[in-house]
């Protein structure tokens, strides 16, 4: 299995911290966020890695080089236009070839065991992919996921509006007191994903969004297994989260 890491964005919510350095290169306990991710992948024998760079691309590329110092083989593709998460994976299409690949954002920190559990879930059934989730509360702040009784994906909704939330409650998709599953931003896909990313239209937010391609996958009959991330999951979204990690990070 290969891996693709999306690390092209500037990370504007980090404010002055990312004026001259890309968000994935901000340090947690002395290491760039991206290094923690690469090390976790390599520890699970995922050694062929493609990093999608953009803002301050040289900073990332000069740090990791060809990846050999970390036991990996790293290549790069630059995303020149920041137009959403839906088109970014396509840049790695030639890298992926015919292989399955793990896809992650470059600012999501999990324990290395999470990657191991994803691979096991993927390989232990006839699945076309895996989507990771965490339980949440405020359903309007992230990707909202619905699953069937086999914990396979029915639908994902990116940042639903209050009107949409009420609609899902009326339909019974959201139950009072039931678990609300948030998209955790780490996936496994087959190359068939690209059949659907190429057909994406811009969302009302003016971006090509990965959840739209995932929904198209499931609507076409592809089975995407769900996996709850147990233990650490951190979206390093702002300076406050970064500060908390610096004061309370545990590698294991």
N, C-alpha and C positions, 0 to 999 in steps of 0.2 A: 504493500500500500504506500502511496505517496501522500504528500501534504501540500496544501496551498494556504499561505497566510496573507490576509488582506491588511496591508500596512501602508496604504497610500495617503491617508488623511492627515490633516494638520492637527486636529484635536482642539478646536477653538474653545471648548469649555475649560481647557486647561489654562486659558488666558495667557499671561506672560511666559509661562513655563514652556510653551511651544512656539515661541517667536522665532527661535533659531534651531530647534531640534524637533524631530517628529515625535509624536506622542508615544509610539511603541518603544522609543529609545530612552524614555524617562526611567530612572532607576528605582528599583525596589530592593532594599537591602544590598546595595552595591552593584546590582546587575540590571541591565536594561530589561524591561518587561518582555521584550521579544526574545531575549536570551533565555529567560525562564521557560518560554514556550518551546523554543527549539530544543532545549535540553530535555524537556518532558517528552517530546516526540521521539528524539533519538533513543531515550531510555526504553521506548517501546518498539524499537527496531524500525521506526519510520525515519529513514535516512535521506531519501530523495525529497527535497523541499524546494518549492518555488515561492519566493516572497514578492508580492505585488507592491511595488514602491511608488512614491509620487512626490509628496512634499519632502524636501531635503533628502532625496533618494540617496545621494552620495554618502550621507551619514550612516545609513543602514548598510549599504553595499560595501563601504570601506571597513566597517566593523566586522562583518561576518565573512567577507571575501567569498571564497569558494566553499566554506563550511568545513573544510578538512580538519581544522583545529578542534572542531567540536564533534568529529566523527560523522559528519554529514556531507552531503553533496548538494550545495545550495546554488540555485539559479535565480535570476531576477527578470521581471518584466515591469516596465514603468507604465503607470496609468496616467496619461496626459490630461484627460478630462475627468473631473470628479463628478460623475453623474449618477451615483447611487451604487448600491451593493449588488444589483442584479446583473450588471454588465462586467463588473470587476473580475469574477471568476473566469469569464471567457478568455481573458488575456493569458490564462494558463492552459488553454485547450491543447496546444501542441505538446506542452510539458506532460500533461496528464496522459495523452494517448489513449490506450485501451484499458488503463488501470483504474481501479477505484481510488478515491482520494479523500483524505480528511481535510475539511475546510474550516478555518477558524479566523476570527478577527484578531488583529495584532495587539489588542488591549484587554483580552480575556485571560485571567489567570485561574488555573485549576490545578489540582494535584495530578501528577503523572498517571496515577491509577485511573483517572477519568478516561484518558485516551485508551487505556487497556480495556476498560469496561465497554467503551464504544465499539471497539473492534470485536469483542466477544459477542455483543448484542447483534452486530451486523452479520457475523459469521454463523451464528446459531439459528438462523432462520432464512427463509427465502425472501429476503428484503432487498429493496432497491436503494436503500439509504437509511440513515439514522439522523434524528434530530434530538438535540439535548434540551432539557427543560429544567427549570427550578420553580418551586412553589412561590406565589406572590400574593399581593393584596390589591394594589391599585392597578386595575386592568388597563388603564388608559396610557400607561407609561412605557409599554414595550410590546413585543410580539405576543399575542394571545393564542395559545394552541388548544385545539380540541382533539380528543382521542376516542377511539372505539374501545370495546371491552378487551381487546388484545393489546392495548396501548400502542396502537398504530394510528398515525395521523389522519384525522378527518379534514382539518382545515387550520390554517394559520392566518391571523388577522393582525396586521401591523398597526399598532397604536390606535385601537378602536375608539371612536367617538362615544360620548355618553349615550347618544341615540342608538348606536350599534350595540352597546352593552345592554341597554334595556331590551332591544330586540332579541338578543341571545338569551336573556333571562326569560322573556315571554315564550320563546321556542323551547325552553328547557335545557338549552345547551350549558347554561350557567346555573348551578344549583346553589341555593342559600346554604352556606356553610361548607360547600364543596371546595375541593382544591382548584385553584386557578393556576394554570401552567403557563409560565413565561418562557419565551424563546431564549435559550442560553448562549446562542451565537456560535456553536460548534457543531459540525455536521460530518457525515460521511455520505458521499454520492458516487454513483456510477457516472461514466461520461455521458450517459443519456440526459443528464441535467442540461447540457448545452443545446439540446434540441428545443428546449423551452426558454432558456435565457435569450436565444437569438430572436424569439418572437415577442419579447417583452415590449409593452408600451409604457410610457411614462405615467406614473401615478398622479393623483391630484396634487401631491407635493412637488411634482415636477422632476421626479427621479425614477430610474429603473430600479425596482425593488425585488430582492431575492425571494421574499415570501410569495410574490405573484408567480414566480417560476415554480416554486415548491407546490403551490396549489394546483398549477397546471399539471405537474407530475402526478399528483394523486388523482386528479380528475381523469387522467389518461389511463388509470389503472395501475400505476406504480405504487408499491407499498413502502411507506416510510415508517420505520419503527421509532418509537419514542424511548428515551432513556432519561430518567431523573438523575441529575448530578448529585451525588452524595458527598457532603463535606464542602471543602472550599470551592467557591465560585465567586470571582470578583470581576466586575466590569469597572475597569479603572477609568471612570468617566470624567472625574473632576479633581481639583486639587485636594478637596476634603478626603476623598477616598484614598488618594495617594498618601496623604499624611497619616491616615489610619493604618495603612499597610506598613509604613515605616516604623510605627510604634508598636504594631501588634502582629507582624508577619511571622508565620511558622512555616518552614519549608515542607514539613511533613504533617 
